[in-house]
């Protein structure tokens, strides 16, 4: 009888021990941390424009016939103004050699964004001490800094202080209920003749958008004149 009692006690204690073993919390298994290779790659940021790079771009296009204007602030800004995913340079200039600036076949397109239409019959001249805005389009991996970045629009009557680069959508959404231009890329906002508007690229020319007077874009396309035949 006693032996039977002892046997039952041993079996009972053995069962409790097994139950307690199941209740013990297991240590968490090791979870390796994500390696640096699996983290998202950060694209290199384009460096801010330097004065030396701006002056080099001016000399590349104008061959010292024009220089950076020191009286306008800011006198250069950057942005994708023609919408080709390449950064461009907009820079305020003063003519140095009038004969070179007014040659028959310059290496740039001379335009006046305030004129509604411009064609072969439109004759534009650069005056002494005139303030001009050059937009040098980017090319290749180095964009406007590239040695082959020479496509340039030279604009009259729109070089003023307090220029800023803005996304076209950001600027245009601030003018609800008005007719809007078909901007190809970033725009240059400024105050011109008392109106707060923007310069924008229409696909053929740079135009001035005045929210108070804009009635739509002309169906007449601008004729590109003044470019050398080999460009």
C-alpha positions in Angstrom: 0.0 0.0 0.0 2.8 2.3 1.0 4.7 1.5 -2.2 1.6 2.3 -4.2 1.3 5.6 -2.5 5.0 6.4 -3.2 4.6 5.5 -6.9 1.7 7.8 -7.3 3.6 10.6 -5.6 6.6 10.2 -7.9 4.3 10.2 -11.0 2.5 13.3 -9.8 5.8 15.2 -9.2 7.1 14.2 -12.6 4.0 15.5 -14.4 4.2 18.9 -12.6 7.9 19.3 -13.6 7.0 18.7 -17.3 4.1 21.2 -17.1 6.4 23.9 -15.6 9.0 23.3 -18.3 6.3 24.1 -21.0 5.5 27.4 -19.1 9.0 28.7 -19.2 9.3 31.6 -21.7 11.7 30.8 -24.5 14.5 33.2 -25.2 14.0 35.2 -28.4 15.9 34.0 -31.4 18.6 36.3 -32.8 17.3 38.7 -35.4 20.0 40.2 -37.5 19.8 44.0 -38.2 19.4 45.0 -41.9 22.8 45.5 -43.5 23.8 48.8 -44.8 23.6 47.4 -48.3 19.9 46.9 -48.0 19.2 50.5 -47.0 17.9 52.9 -49.7 20.6 54.5 -51.7 20.8 58.3 -51.5 21.3 60.1 -54.8 24.1 62.7 -54.8 22.8 66.2 -54.5 23.7 68.7 -57.2 26.0 71.3 -55.7 25.0 74.9 -55.4 26.1 77.1 -58.3 29.4 78.8 -57.8 30.4 82.2 -59.2 33.4 80.7 -61.0 31.1 78.2 -62.8 28.6 81.0 -63.7 31.3 83.1 -65.2 32.8 80.2 -67.1 29.3 79.5 -68.6 29.0 83.2 -69.7 32.4 83.1 -71.4 31.6 79.8 -73.1 28.6 81.3 -74.8 29.4 85.0 -75.2 33.2 84.8 -75.6 33.7 87.8 -73.3 31.3 90.0 -75.3 29.1 90.2 -72.1 29.8 90.1 -68.4 27.9 89.3 -65.2 25.8 92.3 -64.0 26.9 93.3 -60.5 24.0 95.6 -59.8 21.1 93.1 -59.9 20.5 90.8 -56.9 20.3 87.9 -57.4 22.2 88.1 -60.6 21.8 84.4 -61.4 19.4 81.5 -60.5 19.1 77.9 -61.7 16.1 75.6 -62.5 14.8 73.3 -65.2 13.2 76.2 -67.2 12.6 74.3 -70.5 11.4 71.1 -68.9 13.9 68.6 -70.2 15.0 67.3 -66.8 18.3 69.1 -67.0 19.2 72.1 -64.8 19.6 75.5 -66.7 21.2 78.8 -65.7 19.4 82.2 -65.8 22.0 84.9 -65.5 21.8 88.8 -65.7 24.3 90.3 -68.1 25.7 93.6 -69.3 27.1 93.9 -72.9 30.8 94.5 -73.2 31.3 94.5 -77.0 28.3 95.8 -78.8 29.5 94.8 -82.2 29.8 91.2 -81.1 26.5 91.3 -79.3 24.7 92.6 -82.4 26.4 90.4 -85.0 24.2 89.0 -87.8 24.4 85.4 -86.7 25.0 85.2 -83.0 25.4 82.0 -81.0 22.2 82.7 -79.1 18.5 83.6 -79.7 17.8 87.3 -79.0 14.1 87.6 -77.9 11.8 90.0 -76.1 9.2 88.1 -74.0 7.0 91.2 -73.9 6.3 91.0 -77.6 3.3 88.9 -78.6 4.9 87.6 -81.8 8.4 87.6 -83.1 9.5 86.5 -86.6 12.0 87.2 -89.3 10.6 90.7 -89.7 11.3 91.4 -86.0 14.6 93.3 -85.6 16.0 93.4 -82.1 19.2 95.2 -81.1 21.1 95.4 -77.9 21.9 98.9 -76.6 24.9 100.0 -74.6 24.6 99.3 -70.9 21.4 97.4 -71.5 20.5 94.8 -68.8 19.8 91.4 -70.3 18.8 88.0 -69.0 20.5 85.0 -70.6 19.0 81.5 -70.1 21.6 78.8 -70.8 20.0 75.4 -71.2 21.7 72.4 -69.6 23.2 69.6 -71.6 24.7 66.2 -70.7 25.6 65.0 -67.2 27.0 68.3 -66.1 23.9 70.2 -67.2 24.5 74.0 -67.6 28.1 73.5 -66.5 28.8 71.2 -69.4 31.3 72.3 -72.0 28.7 71.6 -74.7 25.9 73.5 -73.0 25.6 76.5 -75.4 21.9 76.7 -76.4 21.0 80.1 -75.0 18.1 82.5 -75.1 19.1 86.1 -74.6 16.1 88.1 -73.3 15.4 91.8 -73.4 13.4 93.9 -70.9 12.9 91.2 -68.3 16.1 91.3 -66.2 15.0 92.6 -62.8 15.9 92.1 -59.2 14.3 89.5 -56.8 14.0 86.7 -59.4 13.0 83.3 -58.0 12.7 79.8 -59.4 9.4 78.1 -58.8 7.7 75.0 -60.0 5.1 75.9 -62.6 2.3 74.0 -60.8 3.1 75.8 -57.5 3.0 79.2 -59.2 0.0 78.7 -61.4 -2.2 77.2 -58.7 -2.1 80.5 -56.9 -4.1 82.1 -59.8 -7.4 80.1 -59.8 -10.1 81.2 -62.3 -7.6 82.8 -64.7 -6.3 81.7 -68.1 -3.0 80.0 -67.6 0.0 79.5 -69.9 1.4 76.1 -71.0 4.7 76.2 -69.1 7.2 73.5 -70.1 9.3 73.6 -66.9 10.1 75.7 -63.9 9.2 79.4 -64.1 11.1 82.6 -63.1 8.9 84.7 -60.9 9.5 88.4 -60.7 7.7 91.8 -60.5 7.8 93.5 -63.9 6.2 96.9 -64.6 4.2 96.7 -61.4 2.8 93.2 -62.0 3.8 90.0 -60.2 4.1 87.4 -62.9 6.6 84.9 -64.3 8.8 84.1 -67.3 8.1 80.7 -68.7 9.2 78.5 -71.7 6.4 77.8 -74.1 8.3 75.3 -76.2 9.5 77.8 -78.8 10.2 80.9 -76.8 10.4 82.5 -73.4 7.2 84.5 -72.6 6.0 86.8 -69.9 2.9 85.8 -68.0 0.9 88.7 -66.3 -2.1 87.2 -64.5 -3.9 90.5 -64.9 -3.6 90.8 -68.7 -3.0 87.2 -70.0 -5.6 86.2 -72.6 -4.1 83.1 -74.0 -1.1 82.1 -76.1 -0.9 83.1 -79.7 -1.3 80.3 -82.3 1.6 81.8 -84.3 4.8 80.0 -83.6 8.0 82.0 -83.0 10.5 81.6 -85.9 14.0 80.9 -84.6 16.3 83.4 -86.3 19.8 84.4 -85.5 21.3 80.9 -85.0 24.3 79.9 -87.0 23.5 77.2 -89.6 25.8 74.7 -88.0 24.1 74.9 -84.6 
